[in-house]
Amino acid sequence: MAVLVLLLVLLMVNPGISQSNNSENDVNTPIRSFCGRNRPIVPSNFINNRNSTFTAIRRQLSNNNVFYARAQSLLEGDSVFGVTQCRNYLSTSQCMACFDAGVSRLLSCITGNGAYVFFDNCFVRYENYDDFYDDPNVVEDAGITPLQICGNQSTSHQPTTMFREVVDGLLLDIKDATPKTSNFYVASTRQITSGNAMVYSIAQCVENTSQTVCQTCLNTIYTYLYNCLPNTEGRSINMGCFARYSETPFFNDNQTIDITSFLKGQALIWLFQLLLFHILAVPQSIIWHSSKVSIIAGAIGGTVGLLFILIVLWFLLRLRKKSKKSEEGNCVTVYSPDLKGAINYNYKDLQLATNNFSEKNILGKGGFGEVFKAILDDNNTVAVKKIEVAHAKAKEEFENEVKLVSNVHHRNLLRLLGWSSEGSHLLLVLEYMPNGSLDKFLWGAKRGTLNWKQRYDIILGIAKGLAHLHDEFHVKIVHRDIKSSNILLDDDLQPKIADFGLARFQPEDQSHISTKFAGTLGYTAPEYALRGLLSDKVDTYSFGIVILEIISGQRCTDTNSDRPSMDYLLEHAWKLYENKKHIKFIDETLDVNQSQEEHVMHIIEIALLCTQSPVSKRPTMSEVRLMLSTGQSLGKIQLTRPTLIDQDRRIQIGSSNKAISLGKVSGMPKELEANEQLHGEKAYEKVDVMEKGMNVATTLL
């Protein structure tokens, strides 16, 4: 064994001398590495097996034209399975030098039984399991996301759009060709201008994987590479593939691979795409990256193919003429059966309009992503909501919001203008509200700037929007997340309800539906949070809480005020109402006269009516709208104490002298105590569920 260790030390010396003119290939700087966290059972056995595996791999790489090698050592437990792959433009000595650099880097990983390191020229990886041989994405220690590395210099070629188009075309070609090659490797060049300027690019998948895995991997990292443009170079690494482009040569001109045969039928595809774009004006986002278009056009050829195209285009043209009659304005849109009424925007156009989703353009952050200000080509300003697909519920929220709201139009509902869904990029294009969200005016930077009339108009506008969702649209929609931060204000400070990602249909023949809790803690009705009973009255409850926030200028979960330390907003409002002192509930920054005071107190009573339990005591939003707009009195309606939270944060139901205490929810994580606006789906997943006739999903912070 000592001989093996000595041999390994000797092998660490870099023996390679470049046989290529590209000196860059002799530089092996790690660009991604990882040491596993699962400790070996017997470290000495693990180290011996790892050394044996490295030795066997290096022996294979010493043979000419061997760029992929794997080995394993299973002696005395603590098995080690290893694999290495070099880029095919390297010489044998360069490949071995890269491998040696990787081994040297990984020798320090002795606390875990798996590790990897990536260079431009190769990667080295070992694990204590062999699943990753055939599927490199199998990672047992931790989830690995693709890595994007862009150069820090923009191209000098003008216009940059030409550079972007040329490189993008090259990247698309190698992305499509690489999985079709026998060794999953392509190196190609493309001329930038009429001169001699060139761009160099390669793509490579792990050789032992499948064509499907390779294609999926390259589809993912292509997007990352495209985001590097118009920089002079870019790299993207995933566990199963690697791609790179650069204006600086990193392989020889005679090392390129002719990919023409792998792109057979591409010319016909381009013709088909051009006809679709210029004759039918189909948006580019549907055409240029559509696999269906490629499959159709690639499957046909010659005279028969051309005839087929002409027939299809004639048919589509007739359909387009018919659809034009129903289009509004001069904007060309493409509709999907499931996404009616929304424009399909091109991702790249939205990326440009948001200045590559710059932090300077951020308008706000939601449960599943960020919202950016964007200026489109027609100088219209919109808001672009970028959904984070890392969350399991992200795509569901995206599809839900588009399908539910694309046909809903009301002056108090934020209009969905369009969407974009390209690969992992999910974007919603929404109306831009220059005044931002209501909460900024209540306790944010604009606190105290709203007078009573403006606050009342906002309350009435929200009620009108909810009444439309519940009673005036052809189906009943429950928003599920009504809160001040989801109320946006236009130029005239008129409210628009936003963020329909959690919205749900409620069948007309059902008083409620049973579902998992989703919403924002503090605004959620007790029957929904406790038993998962969802109805339009859940929105009514949340609306009542928002009214109290608008009148008081305080958060519903804020305890840092003049009221008792553990009295949340609803309880504070109720105690003042009980003692006929609810005039003290009015925001101290609000200057109201005597007649306005009476009006405010009337609205407080409506808010408390909206928060009544049981559900049958709450009015519908149409009734609330009527009470607000006409000044209708509550009449003989007797208000009872709403569901409250006492000083021990115990959930109470019923009147103060007959409260049923359910006790504090056990196992409540600290992040729930610290974040009163944690997104509902996440809250449900993190809170222990107690089932004793009801599901306790939150303590209603």
C-alpha positions, -999 to 999 in steps of 0.1 A, spaced: 0 0 0 29 23 7 40 17 -28 7 29 -42 8 61 -21 44 68 -32 33 62 -68 5 86 -64 27 113 -50 50 109 -80 21 112 -103 11 145 -88 41 161 -106 28 178 -137 45 159 -165 26 174 -194 41 196 -221 16 212 -244 15 198 -280 -8 227 -290 -2 263 -297 -29 272 -271 -10 279 -239 -43 284 -222 -48 247 -223 -19 242 -199 -36 263 -172 -59 243 -150 -77 266 -125 -106 251 -106 -139 267 -114 -161 245 -93 -154 220 -66 -171 202 -38 -161 179 -9 -188 156 4 -201 156 39 -208 119 45 -178 106 64 -163 73 54 -166 44 78 -129 36 80 -109 66 66 -78 46 59 -97 21 38 -114 50 19 -80 67 12 -65 34 -1 -95 28 -24 -94 63 -37 -57 61 -45 -62 29 -63 -91 43 -83 -70 74 -93 -41 52 -104 -64 31 -126 -80 61 -142 -46 78 -150 -34 46 -166 -63 47 -190 -58 84 -198 -21 76 -208 -34 60 -240 -38 82 -270 -73 96 -278 -87 85 -245 -107 114 -230 -131 95 -207 -121 70 -181 -136 55 -150 -125 30 -124 -135 16 -90 -120 1 -59 -142 -19 -35 -116 -35 -11 -124 -37 26 -155 -14 24 -156 23 18 -159 18 -20 -148 45 -44 -162 49 -79 -143 75 -100 -147 91 -134 -127 117 -154 -134 134 -187 -112 157 -207 -121 180 -235 -114 164 -268 -92 193 -281 -65 183 -256 -34 163 -262 -28 132 -241 -3 150 -219 -26 180 -214 -54 157 -204 -32 139 -179 -20 172 -165 -56 183 -160 -64 151 -142 -33 154 -120 -44 189 -111 -78 176 -102 -64 148 -80 -41 173 -63 -72 194 -55 -92 165 -42 -66 150 -19 -77 174 8 -112 160 7 -108 134 35 -138 142 56 -163 130 30 -166 100 8 -175 119 -24 -161 149 -42 -156 166 -76 -137 194 -93 -143 211 -126 -118 229 -148 -121 243 -183 -102 213 -196 -116 184 -176 -134 172 -145 -126 146 -119 -153 131 -96 -156 102 -72 -184 89 -50 -191 59 -28 -220 48 -52 -220 41 -89 -254 56 -99 -238 87 -113 -219 67 -140 -251 66 -162 -268 97 -148 -244 124 -137 -273 144 -121 -275 118 -93 -261 136 -63 -266 122 -28 -248 148 -8 -264 180 -20 -285 194 -49 -263 210 -75 -275 238 -98 -259 248 -131 -231 273 -128 -228 303 -152 -194 322 -156 -194 352 -179 -164 372 -190 -161 407 -176 -156 424 -210 -182 432 -236 -174 425 -273 -159 452 -293 -178 441 -324 -204 466 -335 -233 464 -336 -234 441 -306 -267 427 -319 -248 411 -348 -224 395 -323 -253 383 -302 -271 367 -332 -240 350 -345 -230 335 -312 -265 325 -303 -268 307 -337 -236 288 -329 -247 279 -294 -280 266 -307 -263 245 -333 -238 228 -310 -266 223 -284 -286 204 -310 -257 186 -326 -238 174 -295 -263 148 -283 -263 132 -318 -225 126 -319 -210 93 -309 -190 108 -281 -213 137 -271 -187 163 -280 -187 192 -305 -162 220 -313 -172 246 -338 -164 281 -349 -184 309 -365 -173 340 -383 -184 372 -366 -181 397 -394 -170 398 -430 -134 399 -417 -114 372 -400 -129 376 -365 -141 342 -352 -159 329 -321 -150 295 -307 -173 272 -289 -175 236 -276 -202 215 -259 -196 182 -242 -217 157 -222 -205 130 -199 -197 102 -224 -214 74 -206 -248 91 -203 -278 89 -226 -287 111 -255 -319 122 -237 -300 132 -205 -274 150 -227 -300 170 -246 -318 180 -214 -286 191 -198 -275 212 -228 -309 228 -231 -305 240 -195 -271 254 -198 -277 270 -232 -299 295 -214 -272 303 -190 -247 308 -218 -270 330 -237 -273 353 -207 -236 360 -209 -240 377 -243 -227 402 -255 -196 394 -233 -166 381 -252 -167 347 -234 -189 325 -212 -190 291 -196 -218 270 -182 -213 239 -161 -238 213 -150 -231 179 -135 -237 162 -168 -224 187 -194 -202 217 -201 -203 244 -228 -181 274 -235 -177 301 -261 -149 327 -265 -136 352 -290 -101 340 -280 -91 306 -295 -89 278 -270 -86 250 -295 -69 247 -329 -88 255 -362 -82 220 -374 -99 205 -343 -134 216 -353 -161 190 -361 -184 192 -391 -219 193 -376 -238 197 -409 -249 161 -410 -263 164 -374 -284 194 -384 -300 178 -414 -332 194 -423 -322 226 -405 -324 247 -437 -360 236 -442 -368 243 -405 -354 279 -410 -375 283 -441 -406 272 -423 -398 295 -394 -392 325 -417 -425 319 -435 -443 317 -401 -427 349 -389 -430 371 -420 -463 358 -435 -482 350 -404 -464 373 -379 -462 346 -353 -440 359 -324 -404 348 -324 -408 332 -290 -431 307 -305 -410 301 -336 -373 301 -330 -371 278 -301 -401 256 -308 -393 219 -309 -427 212 -326 -418 234 -355 -385 217 -359 -400 182 -357 -426 191 -384 -402 208 -407 -374 183 -402 -397 154 -410 -405 166 -444 -384 174 -474 -381 180 -511 -412 188 -533 -435 170 -510 -422 190 -480 -426 223 -498 -461 214 -509 -470 204 -473 -456 238 -460 -477 257 -485 -509 239 -476 -502 244 -439 -494 281 -444 -526 286 -465 -547 270 -437 -530 290 -409 -534 322 -429 -571 316 -432 -573 311 -395 -554 342 -389 -577 363 -410 -606 351 -390 -589 357 -357 -579 392 -367 -615 404 -365 -616 397 -328 -582 412 -320 -581 446 -302 -559 473 -316 -529 466 -337 -510 443 -313 -504 409 -327 -510 381 -302 -509 344 -301 -534 326 -279 -533 292 -262 -564 273 -253 -554 274 -217 -540 309 -216 -567 330 -233 -564 367 -234 -527 370 -226 -499 379 -249 -470 355 -252 -439 377 -248 -404 368 -259 -382 361 -229 -352 379 -245 -373 410 -251 -384 410 -214 -348 404 -203 -338 435 -223 -367 456 -211 -357 449 -175 -320 456 -181 -313 419 -176 -334 419 -144 -312 445 -128 -316 451 -90 -322 487 -99 -354 477 -116 -368 457 -87 -402 469 -76 -408 443 -49 -405 407 -39 -433 381 -35 -436 346 -22 -422 330 -53 -401 357 -70 -393 393 -77 -412 420 -97 -392 443 -120 -400 475 -138 -397 471 -176 -399 494 -206 -410 477 -238 -401 487 -273 -433 508 -277 -421 527 -246 -449 513 -225 -440 507 -189 -450 473 -174 -442 452 -144 -426 418 -149 -430 392 -122 -402 366 -124 -412 333 -108 -385 314 -90 -387 279 -103 -366 265 -75 -397 263 -54 -419 233 -59 -450 255 -62 -436 280 -86 -449 266 -118 -483 258 -103 -486 295 -92 -475 307 -126 -501 286 -145 -527 293 -119 -523 331 -122 -524 331 -160 -553 307 -164 -575 324 -137 -569 361 -144 -562 364 -181 -599 370 -188 -608 389 -156 -610 427 -163 -621 452 -137 -607 486 -127 -598 473 -92 -581 442 -103 -545 443 -116 -546 433 -153 -524 405 -166 -510 417 -199 -491 386 -209 -467 358 -200 -435 341 -211 -426 305 -205 -393 294 -220 -375 266 -204 -370 274 -167 -380 311 -172 -415 318 -160 -425 355 -163 -458 374 -159 -463 408 -175 -486 430 -154 -499 465 -154 -473 489 -139 -486 507 -108 -464 539 -102 -474 543 -66 -465 508 -55 -483 489 -28 -507 502 -1 -485 491 28 -459 517 18 -485 544 25 -496 529 59 -463 522 76 -437 525 50 -418 555 35 -451 573 24 -468 569 58 -492 597 66 -497 610 31 -532 595 26 -562 615 38 -595 600 49 -612 603 16 -583 586 -2 -583 558 24 -621 553 21 -618 552 -17 -592 525 -14 -614 505 9 -644 508 -14 -622 500 -45 -609 468 -29 -645 458 -20 -656 463 -56 -628 442 -69 -635 413 -45 -673 416 -53 -664 412 -90 -643 381 -83 -669 365 -60 -703 374 -76 -699 392 -110 -675 370 -129 -688 339 -146 -671 317 -120 -664 325 -83 -628 331 -76 -614 332 -41 -581 352 -39 -568 336 -7 -541 362 -1 -557 396 4 -533 418 23 -520 454 21 -489 445 2 -511 429 -25 -530 461 -30 -514 483 -56 -522 520 -63 -524 537 -97 -517 573 -105 -550 584 -89 -544 563 -58 -571 539 -69 -565 503 -57 -559 472 -78 -559 438 -62 -527 419 -73 -510 385 -70 -535 358 -79 -510 330 -76 -530 313 -48 -564 320 -62 -589 292 -65 -623 285 -81 -652 279 -58 -681 258 -73 -714 277 -71 -731 246 -56 -707 244 -27 -705 265 4 -668 258 7 -640 236 -5 -615 218 17 -579 224 8 -545 229 23 -538 262 39 -522 289 18 -521 326 25 -504 350 48 -503 347 85 -523 373 103 -548 379 75 -562 343 73 -597 334 85 -597 309 115 -619 283 98 -595 281 69 -563 281 89 -576 256 114 -597 232 93 -588 240 57 -624 253 49 -620 277 20 -648 299 8 -653 335 -4 -658 345 32 -621 339 37 -615 369 15 -641 388 34 -622 382 67 -589 392 51 -606 424 38 -618 432 73 -582 430 85 -570 453 57 -597 479 66 -583 479 102 -548 484 88 -559 513 65 -577 531 94 -551 525 121 -519 527 99 -506 497 118 -497 461 107 -522 435 117 -494 415 135 -476 445 150 -474 444 188 -450 473 192 -476 501 198 -494 518 226 -518 490 230 -510 460 253 -479 442 242 -496 411 230 -528 426 216 -528 422 179 -547 447 157 -580 428 156 -581 423 193 -571 459 200 -599 471 176 -625 449 193 -616 461 228 -619 497 218 -652 490 201 -666 471 231 -657 502 253 -671 526 227 -637 541 223 -629 530 188 -622 567 179 -588 560 195 -582 534 168 -577 560 141 -542 566 127 -526 594 146 -513 609 113 -549 612 100 -565 646 105 -603 640 105 -632 663 114 -663 653 135 -684 641 105 -655 621 92 -650 606 127 -685 591 126 -678 578 91 -646 562 102 -663 545 132 -689 531 109 -662 516 87 -646 501 117 -678 484 125 -680 470 90 -645 457 94 -654 439 126 -685 425 109 -662 410 82 -641 392 108 -671 376 126 -672 339 134 -689 316 125 -687 322 88 -724 327 84 -722 359 103 -699 375 77 -715 394 48 -707 387 12 -684 412 -5 -714 424 -26 -732 433 7 -701 449 20 -697 470 -11 -733 481 -7 -728 490 30 -697 510 21 -711 529 -9 -745 538 6 -736 543 42 -761 516 51 -762 510 89 -756 476 104 -791 478 118 -800 451 142 -768 431 135 -752 423 168 -714 420 166 -697 393 186 -661 389 197 -641 377 166 -616 349 168 -587 363 187 -553 355 200 -546 360 237 -514 369 254 -501 334 253 -507 333 216 -534 307 220 -561 305 194 -595 313 209 -629 308 194 -662 324 206 -670 351 231 -645 362 258 -662 343 286 -667 311 266 -635 308 247 -623 274 236 -585 274 239 -568 250 214 -534 257 229 -502 269 214 -492 249 183 -463 227 192 -431 226 172 -435 261 158 -403 271 141 -386 303 150 -389 316 114 -427 317 118 -423 338 150 -400 362 132 -418 366 99 -454 376 102 -458 375 64 -444 342 56 -459 328 24 -487 304 32 -476 274 13 -442 275 30 -459 281 64 -480 250 59 -450 229 51 -430 241 81 -456 240 109 -463 207 126 -498 195 117 -520 184 147 -550 163 137 -577 161 164 -608 169 145 -590 198 128 -557 205 112 -538 232 130 -516 248 104 -506 281 120 -509 302 151 -523 331 132 -494 354 140 
